[in-house]
């Protein structure tokens, strides 16, 4: 036909995803190596994630006798709000230690070397308030637990399915991915393909294609901004 058939599709979508994880007990975690664990689950102490996404996309198809051209674009605005208090109440670790005096200095044994005690023994001594003993390690997360940010993702594409022969179709096109947060990331993704019908009835087809594809940076990477500070208690 002299004029192509035109089909345009405009779509819009708004969505929200909310996730909340909270430990039943919020007390500091106590890890006694090779014995037991108690206290709250500090890795999952409190985490709340809210993701608001607004997407608008438009695609246009131009169909003619030998060509089917499609082009369009989409834009996503993602709003992330996250609160993560993992290990904000601290974790105490009790491992093997040595016998110590009231000042915390190792006490020499019969052979001049300190006597080793287990993590369970160390835990019992600390719980009893014995002078000179303390946990092997204490770790706690500090910083601002809440973060909120917006990410813009967009893309445009153009492709053509060309019927080069009655039983051969050649496809080619390009897609341009754009992700913007604290800088602009752009990726071109060309692609091409062939479809050949081995029989005139067109009931079967052999297809082959090649292209470049990209995965956007996961949104979680942008929001992981908390700083973990590990304080190791000295031996004396």
Buried (B, 14 or more C-beta within 10 A) or exposed (E): EEEBEEEEEEEEEEEEEEEEBEBEEBEBBBBBBEBEEEBBBBEBBBBBBBBBBEBBBBBBBBBEEEEBBBBBBBBBBBBBBBBBBBBBBBBBBBBBBBBBEEEBEBEEEEEEEBBEBBBBBBBBBBEEEEEBBBBBBBBBBEEEBEBEBEBEBBBBBBBBBBBEEEBEBBBBBBBBBBBEBEEEBEBEBEBBBBBBBEEEEEEEEEEEEEBEEBEBEEBEEBBEEBEEEEEEEEEE
